[in-house]
């Protein structure tokens, strides 16, 4: 493998790892914003008395708000877990690139010594 090709592969691994890490951090930063929206929705919904909430007709805005509230925890969990997974994937790819560099060093050193 020539030097330019190896450097290209290393640069590609670095860029891919940064992409995954950046995307994971972005997902994690969304969690706080979405959590605040979730709490606001809950406050709006549960501020109404129970009789009003229970007597809401099907497909009313109040029932759709309840459906959104019930789906929010799974969305928050997805943002957290997938975000951590992407961060760890980025770290793994970067460590793989470092491992490749460490494996190639003795080989390149041997080639340089052999030329002399």
LOGU-133889 format. One record per residue: residue number from 1; x, y, z of N, C-alpha, C in turn. Coordinates in nm, 4 decimals, padded with zeros to 6 digits. Layout:
N
<NUM; <X; Y; Z>; <X; Y; Z>; <X; Y; Z>>
...
***
This chain:
116
<1; <00.0846; -00.1166; 00.0000>; <00.0000; 00.0000; 00.0000>; <00.0900; 00.1241; 00.0000>>
<2; <00.0684; 00.2129; -00.0930>; <00.1554; 00.3307; -00.0991>; <00.1151; 00.4348; 00.0058>>
<3; <00.2028; 00.5324; 00.0225>; <00.1871; 00.6308; 00.1298>; <00.0629; 00.7185; 00.1105>>
<4; <00.0376; 00.7640; -00.0125>; <-00.0769; 00.8527; -00.0365>; <-00.2096; 00.7809; -00.0128>>
<5; <-00.2139; 00.6543; -00.0528>; <-00.3375; 00.5784; -00.0337>; <-00.3649; 00.5571; 00.1156>>
<6; <-00.2596; 00.5273; 00.1893>; <-00.2746; 00.5059; 00.3329>; <-00.3181; 00.6347; 00.4033>>
<7; <-00.2620; 00.7469; 00.3651>; <-00.3011; 00.8748; 00.4245>; <-00.4459; 00.9096; 00.3891>>
<8; <-00.4874; 00.8736; 00.2682>; <-00.6263; 00.8960; 00.2286>; <-00.7232; 00.8148; 00.3126>>
<9; <-00.6871; 00.6894; 00.3374>; <-00.7711; 00.6028; 00.4209>; <-00.7777; 00.6577; 00.5627>>
<10; <-00.6642; 00.7031; 00.6143>; <-00.6612; 00.7583; 00.7501>; <-00.7465; 00.8860; 00.7584>>
<11; <-00.7360; 00.9716; 00.6576>; <-00.8159; 01.0944; 00.6560>; <-00.9644; 01.0612; 00.6473>>
<12; <-00.9994; 00.9612; 00.5660>; <-01.1394; 00.9201; 00.5540>; <-01.1925; 00.8674; 00.6871>>
<13; <-01.1132; 00.7845; 00.7550>; <-01.1552; 00.7330; 00.8855>; <-01.1742; 00.8465; 00.9862>>
<14; <-01.0857; 00.9439; 00.9817>; <-01.0956; 01.0579; 01.0725>; <-01.2230; 01.1377; 01.0457>>
<15; <-01.2522; 01.1640; 00.9199>; <-01.3716; 01.2415; 00.8838>; <-01.4988; 01.1653; 00.9218>>
<16; <-01.5016; 01.0357; 00.8941>; <-01.6195; 00.9548; 00.9279>; <-01.6405; 00.9526; 01.0790>>
<17; <-01.5319; 00.9376; 01.1548>; <-01.5464; 00.9351; 01.3008>; <-01.5953; 01.0697; 01.3535>>
<18; <-01.5467; 01.1800; 01.2957>; <-01.5953; 01.3119; 01.3371>; <-01.7429; 01.3296; 01.3036>>
<19; <-01.7854; 01.2789; 01.1884>; <-01.9255; 01.2880; 01.1490>; <-02.0152; 01.2165; 01.2497>>
<20; <-01.9802; 01.0922; 01.2826>; <-02.0619; 01.0162; 01.3778>; <-02.0630; 01.0834; 01.5152>>
<21; <-01.9488; 01.1290; 01.5601>; <-01.9419; 01.1920; 01.6910>; <-02.0229; 01.3210; 01.6936>>
<22; <-02.0110; 01.4018; 01.5890>; <-02.0858; 01.5276; 01.5807>; <-02.2366; 01.5015; 01.5787>>
<23; <-02.2780; 01.4012; 01.5026>; <-02.4202; 01.3680; 01.4955>; <-02.4719; 01.3189; 01.6306>>
<24; <-02.3937; 01.2378; 01.6999>; <-02.4332; 01.1894; 01.8322>; <-02.4433; 01.3009; 01.9341>>
<25; <-02.3493; 01.3934; 01.9307>; <-02.3534; 01.5074; 02.0226>; <-02.4736; 01.5960; 01.9913>>
<26; <-02.5054; 01.6105; 01.8631>; <-02.6237; 01.6875; 01.8245>; <-02.7518; 01.6258; 01.8776>>
<27; <-02.7589; 01.4924; 01.8724>; <-02.8777; 01.4250; 01.9262>; <-02.8875; 01.4462; 02.0767>>
<28; <-02.7726; 01.4404; 02.1442>; <-02.7739; 01.4602; 02.2885>; <-02.8124; 01.6020; 02.3262>>
<29; <-02.7730; 01.6988; 02.2471>; <-02.8103; 01.8370; 02.2798>; <-02.9587; 01.8619; 02.2566>>
<30; <-03.0216; 01.7814; 02.1721>; <-03.1661; 01.7940; 02.1490>; <-03.2478; 01.7451; 02.2676>>
<31; <-03.1894; 01.6572; 02.3482>; <-03.2641; 01.5966; 02.4588>; <-03.3171; 01.7032; 02.5543>>
<32; <-03.2345; 01.8002; 02.5913>; <-03.2785; 01.9036; 02.6863>; <-03.3929; 01.9863; 02.6291>>
<33; <-03.3840; 02.0199; 02.5010>; <-03.4896; 02.1001; 02.4373>; <-03.6194; 02.0207; 02.4324>>
<34; <-03.6102; 01.8953; 02.3894>; <-03.7302; 01.8121; 02.3784>; <-03.7895; 01.7816; 02.5146>>
<35; <-03.7047; 01.7662; 02.6149>; <-03.7541; 01.7402; 02.7500>; <-03.8336; 01.8599; 02.8024>>
<36; <-03.7878; 01.9800; 02.7733>; <-03.8602; 02.1010; 02.8157>; <-03.9967; 02.1079; 02.7462>>
<37; <-04.0007; 02.0743; 02.6168>; <-04.1290; 02.0724; 02.5445>; <-04.2230; 01.9690; 02.6049>>
<38; <-04.1682; 01.8545; 02.6409>; <-04.2469; 01.7465; 02.7005>; <-04.3101; 01.7919; 02.8313>>
<39; <-04.2322; 01.8594; 02.9157>; <-04.2856; 01.9050; 03.0434>; <-04.3917; 02.0140; 03.0242>>
<40; <-04.3724; 02.0991; 02.9255>; <-04.4743; 02.2007; 02.8962>; <-04.6045; 02.1367; 02.8496>>
<41; <-04.5928; 02.0353; 02.7629>; <-04.7135; 01.9636; 02.7172>; <-04.7856; 01.8977; 02.8337>>
<42; <-04.7084; 01.8355; 02.9219>; <-04.7685; 01.7708; 03.0383>; <-04.8384; 01.8732; 03.1273>>
<43; <-04.7747; 01.9862; 03.1507>; <-04.8363; 02.0895; 03.2349>; <-04.9664; 02.1414; 03.1745>>
<44; <-04.9657; 02.1629; 03.0430>; <-05.0876; 02.2109; 02.9763>; <-05.2007; 02.1092; 02.9867>>
<45; <-05.1665; 01.9815; 02.9645>; <-05.2687; 01.8765; 02.9631>; <-05.3223; 01.8503; 03.1036>>
<46; <-05.2335; 01.8344; 03.1995>; <-05.2770; 01.7958; 03.3334>; <-05.3250; 01.9146; 03.4165>>
<47; <-05.3165; 02.0346; 03.3622>; <-05.3736; 02.1497; 03.4343>; <-05.5261; 02.1512; 03.4226>>
<48; <-05.5785; 02.0799; 03.3219>; <-05.7242; 02.0677; 03.3071>; <-05.7774; 01.9664; 03.4078>>
<49; <-05.9016; 01.9815; 03.4461>; <-05.9574; 01.8865; 03.5428>; <-05.9821; 01.7508; 03.4762>>
<50; <-05.9878; 01.6480; 03.5566>; <-05.9980; 01.5107; 03.5072>; <-06.1243; 01.4875; 03.4261>>
<51; <-06.2321; 01.5466; 03.4654>; <-06.3586; 01.5267; 03.3942>; <-06.3498; 01.5810; 03.2507>>
<52; <-06.2850; 01.6943; 03.2333>; <-06.2685; 01.7521; 03.0994>; <-06.1799; 01.6622; 03.0130>>
<53; <-06.0745; 01.6119; 03.0728>; <-05.9832; 01.5245; 02.9972>; <-06.0515; 01.3943; 02.9573>>
<54; <-06.1274; 01.3355; 03.0504>; <-06.1923; 01.2068; 03.0223>; <-06.3098; 01.2201; 02.9258>>
<55; <-06.3772; 01.3341; 02.9247>; <-06.4951; 01.3498; 02.8395>; <-06.4612; 01.4056; 02.7005>>
<56; <-06.3342; 01.4184; 02.6694>; <-06.2951; 01.4708; 02.5373>; <-06.3327; 01.3695; 02.4295>>
<57; <-06.3950; 01.4152; 02.3208>; <-06.4341; 01.3228; 02.2137>; <-06.3121; 01.2676; 02.1397>>
<58; <-06.3353; 01.1570; 02.0712>; <-06.2270; 01.0933; 01.9947>; <-06.1760; 01.1888; 01.8869>>
<59; <-06.0504; 01.1827; 01.8606>; <-05.9816; 01.2651; 01.7600>; <-05.9912; 01.4145; 01.7886>>
<60; <-06.0077; 01.4488; 01.9150>; <-06.0087; 01.5904; 01.9527>; <-05.8630; 01.6339; 01.9773>>
<61; <-05.8382; 01.7633; 01.9767>; <-05.7022; 01.8109; 02.0042>; <-05.6499; 01.7656; 02.1402>>
<62; <-05.7403; 01.7501; 02.2362>; <-05.6987; 01.7062; 02.3693>; <-05.6498; 01.5622; 02.3669>>
<63; <-05.7194; 01.4760; 02.2924>; <-05.6748; 01.3370; 02.2812>; <-05.5459; 01.3247; 02.2005>>
<64; <-05.5314; 01.4070; 02.0984>; <-05.4063; 01.4027; 02.0214>; <-05.2900; 01.4526; 02.1068>>
<65; <-05.3179; 01.5474; 02.1954>; <-05.2139; 01.5948; 02.2865>; <-05.1731; 01.4836; 02.3831>>
<66; <-05.2686; 01.4050; 02.4287>; <-05.2379; 01.2917; 02.5166>; <-05.1540; 01.1875; 02.4431>>
<67; <-05.1849; 01.1630; 02.3167>; <-05.1054; 01.0676; 02.2380>; <-04.9620; 01.1165; 02.2224>>
<68; <-04.9452; 01.2437; 02.1994>; <-04.8095; 01.3001; 02.1880>; <-04.7350; 01.2850; 02.3200>>
<69; <-04.8036; 01.3109; 02.4305>; <-04.7411; 01.2977; 02.5628>; <-04.6983; 01.1537; 02.5881>>
<70; <-04.7810; 01.0576; 02.5474>; <-04.7477; 00.9166; 02.5701>; <-04.6317; 00.8697; 02.4822>>
<71; <-04.6114; 00.9326; 02.3655>; <-04.5024; 00.8919; 02.2763>; <-04.3702; 00.9624; 02.3064>>
<72; <-04.3736; 01.0699; 02.3811>; <-04.2522; 01.1472; 02.4080>; <-04.1428; 01.0693; 02.4793>>
<73; <-04.1726; 00.9901; 02.5838>; <-04.0635; 00.9194; 02.6519>; <-03.9834; 00.8278; 02.5592>>
<74; <-04.0500; 00.7611; 02.4670>; <-03.9753; 00.6738; 02.3761>; <-03.8888; 00.7551; 02.2808>>
<75; <-03.9353; 00.8737; 02.2408>; <-03.8549; 00.9608; 02.1541>; <-03.7333; 01.0141; 02.2293>>
<76; <-03.7514; 01.0508; 02.3551>; <-03.6381; 01.0968; 02.4357>; <-03.5368; 00.9858; 02.4556>>
<77; <-03.5862; 00.8652; 02.4794>; <-03.4964; 00.7506; 02.4964>; <-03.4195; 00.7224; 02.3679>>
<78; <-03.4873; 00.7356; 02.2534>; <-03.4199; 00.7148; 02.1250>; <-03.3093; 00.8183; 02.1053>>
<79; <-03.3392; 00.9437; 02.1366>; <-03.2372; 01.0482; 02.1215>; <-03.1163; 01.0198; 02.2101>>
<80; <-03.1418; 00.9755; 02.3315>; <-03.0313; 00.9492; 02.4240>; <-02.9494; 00.8283; 02.3790>>
<81; <-03.0158; 00.7155; 02.3551>; <-02.9433; 00.5920; 02.3264>; <-02.8771; 00.5925; 02.1888>>
<82; <-02.9475; 00.6408; 02.0878>; <-02.8880; 00.6457; 01.9545>; <-02.7747; 00.7477; 01.9527>>
<83; <-02.7912; 00.8572; 02.0272>; <-02.6839; 00.9559; 02.0374>; <-02.5579; 00.8968; 02.0985>>
<84; <-02.5730; 00.8226; 02.2067>; <-02.4575; 00.7572; 02.2692>; <-02.3975; 00.6542; 02.1741>>
<85; <-02.4827; 00.5808; 02.1038>; <-02.4336; 00.4818; 02.0082>; <-02.3519; 00.5451; 01.8967>>
<86; <-02.3965; 00.6595; 01.8469>; <-02.3220; 00.7274; 01.7400>; <-02.1904; 00.7830; 01.7916>>
<87; <-02.1906; 00.8358; 01.9129>; <-02.0655; 00.8848; 01.9712>; <-01.9670; 00.7689; 01.9859>>
<88; <-02.0143; 00.6560; 02.0373>; <-01.9260; 00.5398; 02.0545>; <-01.8789; 00.4836; 01.9207>>
<89; <-01.9636; 00.4890; 01.8183>; <-01.9221; 00.4450; 01.6850>; <-01.8108; 00.5343; 01.6321>>
<90; <-01.8246; 00.6651; 01.6514>; <-01.7193; 00.7577; 01.6089>; <-01.5882; 00.7304; 01.6806>>
<91; <-01.5948; 00.7048; 01.8101>; <-01.4748; 00.6744; 01.8869>; <-01.4125; 00.5441; 01.8384>>
<92; <-01.4949; 00.4435; 01.8125>; <-01.4443; 00.3146; 01.7652>; <-01.3738; 00.3296; 01.6299>>
<93; <-01.4328; 00.4060; 01.5390>; <-01.3714; 00.4244; 01.4073>; <-01.2374; 00.4963; 01.4217>>
<94; <-01.2310; 00.5966; 01.5085>; <-01.1059; 00.6681; 01.5298>; <-01.0002; 00.5766; 01.5911>>
<95; <-01.0393; 00.4939; 01.6865>; <-00.9447; 00.3987; 01.7458>; <-00.8975; 00.2960; 01.6432>>
<96; <-00.9850; 00.2575; 01.5520>; <-00.9456; 00.1656; 01.4458>; <-00.8405; 00.2306; 01.3563>>
<97; <-00.8573; 00.3584; 01.3264>; <-00.7575; 00.4311; 01.2469>; <-00.6241; 00.4389; 01.3187>>
<98; <-00.6270; 00.4632; 01.4494>; <-00.5030; 00.4669; 01.5279>; <-00.4361; 00.3305; 01.5264>>
<99; <-00.5150; 00.2247; 01.5397>; <-00.4600; 00.0895; 01.5347>; <-00.3938; 00.0618; 01.4001>>
<100; <-00.4583; 00.1052; 01.2929>; <-00.3986; 00.0861; 01.1601>; <-00.2646; 00.1591; 01.1506>>
<101; <-00.2590; 00.2812; 01.2039>; <-00.1340; 00.3580; 01.2002>; <-00.0253; 00.2878; 01.2814>>
<102; <-00.0619; 00.2348; 01.3973>; <00.0366; 00.1657; 01.4802>; <00.0863; 00.0373; 01.4151>>
<103; <00.0009; -00.0301; 01.3423>; <00.0423; -00.1526; 01.2730>; <00.1324; -00.1192; 01.1546>>
<104; <00.1035; -00.0085; 01.0867>; <00.1813; 00.0270; 00.9678>; <00.3183; 00.0854; 01.0012>>
<105; <00.3378; 00.1407; 01.1203>; <00.4663; 00.2025; 01.1550>; <00.5840; 00.1068; 01.1444>>
<106; <00.5792; -00.0107; 01.2067>; <00.6952; -00.1002; 01.1951>; <00.7181; -00.1471; 01.0508>>
<107; <00.6112; -00.1645; 00.9762>; <00.6246; -00.2079; 00.8369>; <00.6956; -00.1000; 00.7559>>
<108; <00.6532; 00.0252; 00.7718>; <00.7176; 00.1351; 00.6985>; <00.8610; 00.1550; 00.7446>>
<109; <00.8854; 00.1427; 00.8744>; <01.0207; 00.1557; 00.9256>; <01.1108; 00.0469; 00.8673>>
<110; <01.0580; -00.0752; 00.8593>; <01.1338; -00.1849; 00.7983>; <01.1651; -00.1577; 00.6513>>
<111; <01.0705; -00.1003; 00.5794>; <01.0927; -00.0688; 00.4381>; <01.2003; 00.0400; 00.4240>>
<112; <01.2004; 00.1402; 00.5125>; <01.2994; 00.2479; 00.5081>; <01.4384; 00.1922; 00.5388>>
<113; <01.4489; 00.1081; 00.6407>; <01.5766; 00.0488; 00.6764>; <01.6289; -00.0423; 00.5659>>
<114; <01.5388; -00.1156; 00.5026>; <01.5764; -00.2058; 00.3942>; <01.6345; -00.1283; 00.2745>>
<115; <01.5813; -00.0077; 00.2472>; <01.6305; 00.0748; 00.1368>; <01.7716; 00.1235; 00.1616>>
<116; <01.8053; 00.1500; 00.2863>; <01.9391; 00.2011; 00.3201>; <02.0333; 00.0857; 00.3251>>
***
